[in-house]
């Protein structure tokens, strides 16, 4: 099964004044109750991200419910460009930033 990266970083290319692209890199992620995440970004912002809407949109995310303890195993990917639970379930940093509150 391939990666399910939602809204990959290539989807959210935002030019900056030097013509480069801005990524809101993740510094830390903490699982919360009710399938929510507390995400800290390198720019100092902190947002909550609700994973529940993804259960119906992307079937692989249902594993976070059906596999006991998997949701709590979330970790920041190398470089901070996203988070992941395993090789099949991950989210990009910009998905978390733009859709977190």
N, C-alpha and C positions, 0 to 999 in steps of 0.2 A: 504494500500500500504506500502511495506517495505522500509527500507532505501536504498538509491542508492549510498552509500559511494564509491567513486571512488578510486581505489588503496588504500585499507585500510592499516592501519599501519602495519598489519601483513604481507602484501605483500612486504614491504620494510624493512626487518630486516637486519640491518647492524651491524655486531659485532664491538665492540670497544675493547680496550686493556684489559678490565676487563671481557670480555665475555658477556657483556650486549648488549643492542640494542640502537641505536641512533635514536631519533625522533627529527625532526626539528620543535619544538613547535612554534605555532603562537602567537605573542604578540598582533598584531593589524591587522585589515583588513579594507580597505576603498574601496567602489565601485567607479569605474571610468567610463568615457564615453565608449560607444561601447562595453559593457559587458566585461570590464577588471577589475581586482582587483589589488590594491596595498597592498601587504602583507609584514608586518614586522615580523621578527622571533626573538625569544629570544636570538639568538646568534648575533644579531645586523645586520644581512643581511636584505635587502629589495629587493623584486622581484615583477615584474608584471606578472599576470597570466591571460591568455585569456580564457574566459569561452565559447566563440562561438563554438569551435570545438565539445564541448559536446552536443550541441543542436541536432546534427544528430546522435551522438553515443548513447546517453541515452535520451530517449523521455521525461522523467520527467523534464529535464533541460529546455525544451521548456516553462514550466510554468514561467520561469524567464522573458520571452518575453510577454506571453499572460496575465499574472496577473499584472496589472498596479502597479508599485511601489515595487514589491516583490524583484527585484534585489538589490535595495537600502537598504533592511532590513537585509543584511548579517551580521552575528555576529560570534565572536570567541567562539568555544565550551569550556565548562568547562575544564580546564587543558591545553588548547592550542593544543590539539591533532587534531584539524580540525576546519572547519568553517561550518556554516549551514545557510540556509534561512528559513527552516521549518522542520517538522518531516520527510519529504521525500527527501529533496535535501540537500546534504552535500558533502564536500570534505575533505580528510585527509590532515594532515599537510605535510606529505612527498610527496603527489601528488603535492601540491602547491610548495614545495621546488624544487623537481627534474624537474618539467615541467614549472616552472616560469623562467622568464628571467630578 
